[in-house]
Amino acid sequence: MNPETQETKAWAILRAHGAAQLSPGFPDRVLRESRARALASPSLFGQFALSAATAALCFLAVAIFDAQNSSVATETNQADWQQIASASDNLSQAQ
C-alpha cells in the first residue's frame, strides 16, 4: 500500500474543501446542461451557410483591397514612366 505523505494529505484536504464548495446536484446539472447544448447545436446547413457567407465576405474584402492597390500602383507607374519619357525627350532635344 502507498504510505500517506504530507503531499497526499494536503491534496486530500484540498479535494474535500473543493467538494464542500459545490452545491448539491452540481454534477447532474452540469451533465444535463451539456446534453441540452449538444442537442441544440447548429445544423449542418447552418454551418455551411455561415462558412459560405464568411468566404464571400473574405473574397469581397480581398477584391476591394486589390482594386484599390491596383489603381495606386497604376498611378505610380504612370508617373514614373512620364518622368522617364520627359528625361528621354530632354536627351533627344539636347542632341
DSSP file (Angstrom, degrees, kcal/mol; ACC not computed):
  #  RESIDUE AA STRUCTURE BP1 BP2  ACC     N-H-->O    O-->H-N    N-H-->O    O-->H-N    TCO  KAPPA ALPHA  PHI   PSI    X-CA   Y-CA   Z-CA
    1    1 A M              0   0    0      0, 0.0     0, 0.0     0, 0.0     0, 0.0   0.000 360.0 360.0 360.0 157.1    0.0    0.0    0.0
    2    2 A N        -     0   0    0      1,-0.0     2,-0.2     3,-0.0     3,-0.0  -0.654 360.0-130.4 -81.1 126.9    1.0    3.6   -0.5
    3    3 A P        -     0   0    0      0, 0.0     2,-0.5     0, 0.0    -1,-0.0  -0.564  28.4-111.4 -73.2 140.7    2.2    5.3    2.6
    4    4 A E        -     0   0    0     -2,-0.2     2,-0.2     4,-0.1     0, 0.0  -0.597  37.7-166.9 -76.8 125.1    0.4    8.6    3.1
    5    5 A T     >  -     0   0    0     -2,-0.5     4,-2.0     1,-0.1     5,-0.2  -0.513  37.7-101.4-101.0 174.1    2.8   11.5    2.6
    6    6 A Q  H  > S+     0   0    0      1,-0.2     4,-2.4     2,-0.2     5,-0.1   0.874 122.5  54.7 -61.9 -36.4    2.3   15.2    3.5
    7    7 A E  H  > S+     0   0    0      2,-0.2     4,-2.4     1,-0.2    -1,-0.2   0.931 107.6  46.5 -66.9 -45.3    1.6   15.9   -0.1
    8    8 A T  H  > S+     0   0    0      1,-0.2     4,-2.2     2,-0.2    -1,-0.2   0.872 112.8  51.2 -65.7 -35.2   -1.2   13.3   -0.5
    9    9 A K  H  X S+     0   0    0     -4,-2.0     4,-2.3     2,-0.2    -1,-0.2   0.915 109.6  50.1 -64.7 -42.2   -2.7   14.5    2.8
   10   10 A A  H  X S+     0   0    0     -4,-2.4     4,-2.3     1,-0.2    -2,-0.2   0.913 111.4  48.4 -63.0 -42.2   -2.6   18.1    1.5
   11   11 A W  H  X S+     0   0    0     -4,-2.4     4,-2.7     1,-0.2    -1,-0.2   0.896 109.7  52.3 -65.0 -39.1   -4.3   17.1   -1.7
   12   12 A A  H  X S+     0   0    0     -4,-2.2     4,-2.2     2,-0.2    -1,-0.2   0.902 110.0  48.9 -63.2 -40.6   -7.0   15.2    0.1
   13   13 A I  H  X S+     0   0    0     -4,-2.3     4,-2.3     2,-0.2    -2,-0.2   0.914 112.0  48.8 -64.8 -42.6   -7.7   18.2    2.3
   14   14 A L  H  X S+     0   0    0     -4,-2.3     4,-2.7     2,-0.2    -2,-0.2   0.901 111.0  49.8 -65.0 -40.9   -7.9   20.4   -0.9
   15   15 A R  H  X S+     0   0    0     -4,-2.7     4,-2.6     2,-0.2    -1,-0.2   0.916 111.7  48.6 -62.9 -42.5  -10.2   17.9   -2.6
   16   16 A A  H  X S+     0   0    0     -4,-2.2     4,-1.8     2,-0.2    -2,-0.2   0.902 112.4  48.3 -64.7 -40.4  -12.5   17.8    0.5
   17   17 A H  H  X S+     0   0    0     -4,-2.3     4,-0.9     2,-0.2    -2,-0.2   0.920 112.7  48.4 -65.8 -43.3  -12.6   21.6    0.7
   18   18 A G  H >X S+     0   0    0     -4,-2.7     4,-0.7     1,-0.2     3,-0.7   0.907 110.3  51.2 -63.3 -41.7  -13.4   21.9   -3.0
   19   19 A A  H >< S+     0   0    0     -4,-2.6     3,-0.7     1,-0.2    -1,-0.2   0.857 105.5  56.4 -63.7 -34.8  -16.1   19.3   -2.8
   20   20 A A  H 3< S+     0   0    0     -4,-1.8    -1,-0.2     1,-0.2    -2,-0.2   0.759 101.2  58.9 -68.4 -23.4  -17.7   21.2    0.1
   21   21 A Q  H << S+     0   0    0     -4,-0.9     2,-0.2    -3,-0.7    -1,-0.2   0.720  89.0  88.8 -78.0 -21.4  -17.9   24.4   -2.1
   22   22 A L  S << S-     0   0    0     -4,-0.7     3,-0.1    -3,-0.7    -3,-0.0  -0.548  79.4-124.0 -81.1 141.0  -20.1   22.7   -4.7
   23   23 A S    >   -     0   0    0     -2,-0.2     3,-1.6     1,-0.1    -1,-0.1  -0.443  40.5 -84.0 -78.7 157.8  -23.8   22.8   -4.2
   24   24 A P  T 3  S+     0   0    0      0, 0.0    -1,-0.1     0, 0.0     0, 0.0  -0.334 115.2  20.4 -61.5 139.6  -25.8   19.5   -4.1
   25   25 A G  T 3> S+     0   0    0     -3,-0.1     4,-2.3     3,-0.0     5,-0.2   0.547  81.5 133.2  81.1   7.1  -26.7   18.2   -7.5
   26   26 A F  H <>  +     0   0    0     -3,-1.6     4,-2.4     1,-0.2     5,-0.2   0.930  70.0  48.7 -59.2 -49.2  -24.0   20.2   -9.3
   27   27 A P  H  > S+     0   0    0      0, 0.0     4,-2.4     0, 0.0    -1,-0.2   0.903 111.9  50.3 -59.8 -39.0  -22.6   17.3  -11.4
   28   28 A D  H  > S+     0   0    0      1,-0.2     4,-2.5     2,-0.2    -2,-0.2   0.911 110.7  48.8 -64.6 -41.8  -26.1   16.3  -12.5
   29   29 A R  H  X S+     0   0    0     -4,-2.3     4,-2.4     2,-0.2    -1,-0.2   0.900 111.2  50.4 -64.1 -40.4  -26.9   19.9  -13.5
   30   30 A V  H  X S+     0   0    0     -4,-2.4     4,-2.4     2,-0.2    -2,-0.2   0.935 112.9  45.3 -64.0 -46.2  -23.6   20.2  -15.5
   31   31 A L  H  X S+     0   0    0     -4,-2.4     4,-2.2     2,-0.2    -2,-0.2   0.900 112.8  50.9 -64.5 -40.9  -24.3   16.9  -17.4
   32   32 A R  H  X S+     0   0    0     -4,-2.5     4,-2.1     1,-0.2    -2,-0.2   0.920 112.2  47.1 -62.4 -43.9  -27.9   17.9  -18.1
   33   33 A E  H  X S+     0   0    0     -4,-2.4     4,-2.3     1,-0.2    -2,-0.2   0.898 111.2  50.3 -65.8 -41.4  -26.8   21.3  -19.4
   34   34 A S  H  X S+     0   0    0     -4,-2.4     4,-1.8     1,-0.2    -1,-0.2   0.880 111.4  48.9 -67.4 -35.9  -24.1   19.8  -21.6
   35   35 A R  H  X S+     0   0    0     -4,-2.2     4,-1.8     2,-0.2    -1,-0.2   0.895 110.6  50.9 -67.8 -39.1  -26.5   17.3  -23.1
   36   36 A A  H  X S+     0   0    0     -4,-2.1     4,-1.4     1,-0.2    -2,-0.2   0.901 110.9  48.4 -65.2 -39.9  -29.0   20.1  -23.8
   37   37 A R  H  < S+     0   0    0     -4,-2.3    -1,-0.2     1,-0.2    -2,-0.2   0.856 107.6  55.6 -68.6 -34.1  -26.4   22.1  -25.6
   38   38 A A  H >< S+     0   0    0     -4,-1.8     3,-0.9     1,-0.2    -1,-0.2   0.883 109.4  46.8 -65.4 -37.3  -25.3   19.1  -27.6
   39   39 A L  H 3< S+     0   0    0     -4,-1.8    -1,-0.2     1,-0.2    -2,-0.2   0.793 110.4  53.2 -73.0 -27.6  -28.8   18.7  -28.9
   40   40 A A  T 3< S+     0   0    0     -4,-1.4    -1,-0.2    -5,-0.2    -2,-0.2   0.198  80.3 131.2 -93.0  16.4  -29.2   22.4  -29.7
   41   41 A S    <   -     0   0    0     -3,-0.9    -3,-0.1     1,-0.1    -4,-0.0  -0.311  68.9 -87.3 -68.6 155.3  -26.0   22.5  -31.8
   42   42 A P        -     0   0    0      0, 0.0    -1,-0.1     0, 0.0     2,-0.0  -0.217  46.2-108.2 -64.2 152.4  -26.3   24.2  -35.2
   43   43 A S     >  -     0   0    0      1,-0.1     4,-2.2    -3,-0.1     5,-0.2  -0.264  26.1-109.5 -74.8 166.2  -27.4   22.1  -38.2
   44   44 A L  H  > S+     0   0    0      1,-0.2     4,-2.4     2,-0.2     5,-0.2   0.891 120.9  52.3 -63.4 -40.2  -25.1   21.1  -41.0
   45   45 A F  H  > S+     0   0    0      2,-0.2     4,-2.9     1,-0.2    -1,-0.2   0.913 108.1  51.2 -62.7 -42.4  -26.9   23.5  -43.3
   46   46 A G  H  > S+     0   0    0      1,-0.2     4,-2.3     2,-0.2    -2,-0.2   0.905 110.6  48.1 -62.0 -41.9  -26.4   26.4  -40.9
   47   47 A Q  H  X S+     0   0    0     -4,-2.2     4,-2.2     2,-0.2    -1,-0.2   0.904 112.9  48.6 -65.3 -40.5  -22.7   25.7  -40.5
   48   48 A F  H  X S+     0   0    0     -4,-2.4     4,-2.7     2,-0.2    -2,-0.2   0.918 111.0  50.1 -64.8 -43.1  -22.4   25.5  -44.3
   49   49 A A  H  X S+     0   0    0     -4,-2.9     4,-2.5     2,-0.2    -2,-0.2   0.908 111.2  48.6 -62.5 -42.1  -24.3   28.8  -44.8
   50   50 A L  H  X S+     0   0    0     -4,-2.3     4,-2.3     2,-0.2    -1,-0.2   0.913 112.4  48.8 -63.9 -42.2  -22.1   30.5  -42.2
   51   51 A S  H  X S+     0   0    0     -4,-2.2     4,-2.5     2,-0.2    -2,-0.2   0.912 111.9  48.8 -63.5 -42.8  -19.0   29.2  -43.9
   52   52 A A  H  X S+     0   0    0     -4,-2.7     4,-2.4     2,-0.2    -2,-0.2   0.905 111.8  48.8 -65.1 -41.7  -20.2   30.3  -47.3
   53   53 A A  H  X S+     0   0    0     -4,-2.5     4,-2.3     2,-0.2    -1,-0.2   0.901 111.8  49.5 -65.3 -39.9  -21.1   33.8  -46.1
   54   54 A T  H  X S+     0   0    0     -4,-2.3     4,-2.3     2,-0.2    -2,-0.2   0.921 111.3  48.9 -64.1 -43.8  -17.7   34.1  -44.4
   55   55 A A  H  X S+     0   0    0     -4,-2.5     4,-2.5     1,-0.2    -2,-0.2   0.903 110.9  50.9 -62.8 -41.2  -15.9   33.1  -47.6
   56   56 A A  H  X S+     0   0    0     -4,-2.4     4,-2.4     2,-0.2    -1,-0.2   0.911 110.7  48.3 -63.7 -42.4  -17.9   35.5  -49.6
   57   57 A L  H  X S+     0   0    0     -4,-2.3     4,-2.4     2,-0.2    -1,-0.2   0.899 111.8  49.7 -64.9 -40.2  -17.1   38.4  -47.2
   58   58 A C  H  X S+     0   0    0     -4,-2.3     4,-2.4     2,-0.2    -2,-0.2   0.924 111.3  48.8 -63.8 -43.8  -13.4   37.5  -47.3
   59   59 A F  H  X S+     0   0    0     -4,-2.5     4,-2.6     1,-0.2    -2,-0.2   0.909 111.2  50.3 -62.2 -42.2  -13.4   37.4  -51.1
   60   60 A L  H  X S+     0   0    0     -4,-2.4     4,-2.5     2,-0.2     5,-0.2   0.911 110.3  49.6 -62.3 -43.5  -15.1   40.8  -51.3
   61   61 A A  H  X S+     0   0    0     -4,-2.4     4,-2.4     1,-0.2    -2,-0.2   0.909 112.4  47.6 -63.1 -41.8  -12.6   42.3  -48.9
   62   62 A V  H  X S+     0   0    0     -4,-2.4     4,-2.6     2,-0.2    -2,-0.2   0.910 111.6  50.6 -65.7 -42.1   -9.7   40.9  -50.9
   63   63 A A  H  X S+     0   0    0     -4,-2.6     4,-2.3     2,-0.2    -2,-0.2   0.913 112.3  46.2 -63.4 -43.0  -11.2   42.2  -54.2
   64   64 A I  H  X S+     0   0    0     -4,-2.5     4,-2.2     2,-0.2    -2,-0.2   0.932 114.0  48.3 -65.2 -45.3  -11.8   45.7  -52.8
   65   65 A F  H  X S+     0   0    0     -4,-2.4     4,-2.3    -5,-0.2    -2,-0.2   0.910 112.8  48.2 -61.2 -42.7   -8.2   45.8  -51.4
   66   66 A D  H  X S+     0   0    0     -4,-2.6     4,-2.5     1,-0.2    -1,-0.2   0.893 109.8  52.3 -66.3 -40.2   -6.8   44.6  -54.7
   67   67 A A  H  X S+     0   0    0     -4,-2.3     4,-1.8     2,-0.2    -1,-0.2   0.904 111.7  46.2 -63.5 -40.9   -8.7   47.1  -56.7
   68   68 A Q  H  X S+     0   0    0     -4,-2.2     4,-1.8     1,-0.2    -2,-0.2   0.920 114.9  46.0 -67.9 -43.1   -7.5   50.0  -54.5
   69   69 A N  H  X S+     0   0    0     -4,-2.3     4,-2.4     1,-0.2    -2,-0.2   0.851 110.0  55.0 -69.1 -33.2   -3.9   48.8  -54.6
   70   70 A S  H  X S+     0   0    0     -4,-2.5     4,-2.4     2,-0.2    -1,-0.2   0.912 108.4  47.7 -65.8 -42.0   -4.0   48.3  -58.3
   71   71 A S  H  X S+     0   0    0     -4,-1.8     4,-2.2     2,-0.2    -1,-0.2   0.890 112.8  48.7 -67.7 -37.5   -5.2   51.8  -59.0
   72   72 A V  H  X S+     0   0    0     -4,-1.8     4,-2.2     2,-0.2    -2,-0.2   0.913 112.6  48.3 -66.4 -42.4   -2.5   53.2  -56.7
   73   73 A A  H  X S+     0   0    0     -4,-2.4     4,-2.6     2,-0.2    -2,-0.2   0.890 110.6  51.6 -65.1 -39.2    0.2   51.1  -58.4
   74   74 A T  H  X S+     0   0    0     -4,-2.4     4,-2.6     2,-0.2    -2,-0.2   0.929 110.4  47.9 -63.4 -45.5   -1.1   52.2  -61.9
   75   75 A E  H  X S+     0   0    0     -4,-2.2     4,-2.1     1,-0.2    -2,-0.2   0.912 113.0  48.6 -62.0 -42.2   -0.9   55.9  -60.9
   76   76 A T  H  X S+     0   0    0     -4,-2.2     4,-2.2     2,-0.2    -2,-0.2   0.920 112.3  48.4 -64.1 -44.0    2.6   55.4  -59.5
   77   77 A N  H  X S+     0   0    0     -4,-2.6     4,-2.5     1,-0.2    -2,-0.2   0.898 110.6  51.1 -64.4 -40.5    3.8   53.5  -62.6
   78   78 A Q  H  X S+     0   0    0     -4,-2.6     4,-2.2     2,-0.2    -1,-0.2   0.904 109.9  49.9 -63.7 -40.7    2.4   56.2  -64.9
   79   79 A A  H  X S+     0   0    0     -4,-2.1     4,-1.8     2,-0.2    -2,-0.2   0.908 111.2  49.4 -64.2 -41.2    4.1   58.9  -63.0
   80   80 A D  H  X S+     0   0    0     -4,-2.2     4,-2.0     1,-0.2    -2,-0.2   0.917 111.4  48.5 -63.8 -43.0    7.4   57.0  -63.2
   81   81 A W  H  X S+     0   0    0     -4,-2.5     4,-3.0     1,-0.2    -1,-0.2   0.856 107.6  55.6 -67.7 -33.8    7.0   56.5  -67.0
   82   82 A Q  H  X S+     0   0    0     -4,-2.2     4,-2.3     2,-0.2    -1,-0.2   0.892 108.2  48.8 -64.0 -38.2    6.2   60.2  -67.5
   83   83 A Q  H  X S+     0   0    0     -4,-1.8     4,-2.5     2,-0.2    -2,-0.2   0.911 112.7  47.6 -65.8 -41.5    9.5   61.1  -65.8
   84   84 A I  H  X S+     0   0    0     -4,-2.0     4,-2.4     2,-0.2    -2,-0.2   0.924 113.1  48.0 -65.5 -43.8   11.4   58.6  -68.0
   85   85 A A  H  X S+     0   0    0     -4,-3.0     4,-2.5     2,-0.2    -2,-0.2   0.895 112.1  50.2 -63.9 -39.3    9.7   59.9  -71.1
   86   86 A S  H  X S+     0   0    0     -4,-2.3     4,-2.2     2,-0.2    -2,-0.2   0.916 111.6  47.4 -65.0 -43.2   10.5   63.5  -70.1
   87   87 A A  H  X S+     0   0    0     -4,-2.5     4,-2.0     2,-0.2    -2,-0.2   0.884 112.1  50.5 -65.5 -37.5   14.1   62.7  -69.4
   88   88 A S  H  X S+     0   0    0     -4,-2.4     4,-2.4     2,-0.2    -2,-0.2   0.908 110.1  49.9 -66.2 -41.9   14.3   60.9  -72.8
   89   89 A D  H  X S+     0   0    0     -4,-2.5     4,-2.1     1,-0.2    -2,-0.2   0.905 109.8  51.5 -62.5 -41.0   12.8   63.9  -74.6
   90   90 A N  H  X S+     0   0    0     -4,-2.2     4,-1.6     1,-0.2    -1,-0.2   0.896 111.1  48.0 -63.3 -40.2   15.3   66.2  -72.9
   91   91 A L  H  X S+     0   0    0     -4,-2.0     4,-0.9     1,-0.2    -2,-0.2   0.901 111.8  48.7 -67.6 -40.4   18.2   64.0  -74.0
   92   92 A S  H  < S+     0   0    0     -4,-2.4     3,-0.2     1,-0.2    -2,-0.2   0.846 111.8  49.2 -70.5 -32.0   16.9   63.7  -77.6
   93   93 A Q  H  < S+     0   0    0     -4,-2.1    -1,-0.2     1,-0.2    -2,-0.2   0.816 105.7  58.3 -73.1 -30.5   16.5   67.5  -77.8
   94   94 A A  H  <        0   0    0     -4,-1.6    -1,-0.2     1,-0.3    -2,-0.2   0.748 360.0 360.0 -71.6 -22.5   19.9   68.1  -76.4
   95   95 A Q     <        0   0    0     -4,-0.9    -1,-0.3    -3,-0.2    -2,-0.2   0.461 360.0 360.0 -87.6 360.0   21.5   66.1  -79.3
